[in-house]
Amino acid sequence: MSHKDFFAMRNFLIELKWGVGFFLSGLLWVSLEKSLGWHDRLLEQHATYTLFYAPIAILIYVLALRDKRKNSYLGTMNYVQGFVSGLVVTLIVVLLTPVSQYITYELISPAYFSNSIDLSVEKKWMSLAEAQEYFSLKNHITQNLLFATAMGVMTSAVVALFLRSKT
């Protein structure tokens, strides 16, 4: 690795820190969900309760871009710089998504899919075959890759707009 490569990588250490922080906060959140019964006895409300993580996710992007503005751009950051920084955080989150999904459904909450299948069939929301296809690790990884990408791009765009320096 040349010194140019090292310095180019160093330019994204802030985004790496916040991308990993996002990953870890997500795992902590899922652990909280599981401990509060949102993956079993209160599973029917899970889709609503999980929305409470959104402000935390947005806050992480705000803190990341503020950190970038302060420590990389000496307090002055334009929209494009902020947006690109947010996109790099998003890329890191997206790259870590399969790992987070594996940890979530294989280690933290291994009964989540079977509980979700049972509830969906019991409530007649889906057939057994539909529920088994929908509530699978592969499907959740795919869904979360798409969701993390879309939400990361949108959050980056909005947060960069608010955190750009006014000149």
Secondary structure, 3 states (H helix, E strand, C coil): CCHHHHHHHHCCHHHHHHHHHHHHHHHHHHHHHHHCCCCCCCHHHHHHHHHHHHHHHHHHHHHHHHHHHHHCCCCCCCHHHHHHHHHHHHHHHHHHHHHHHHHHHHHHCCCHHHHHHHHHHHCCCCCHHHHHHHCCHHHHHHHHHHHHHHHHHHHHHHHHHHHCCCC
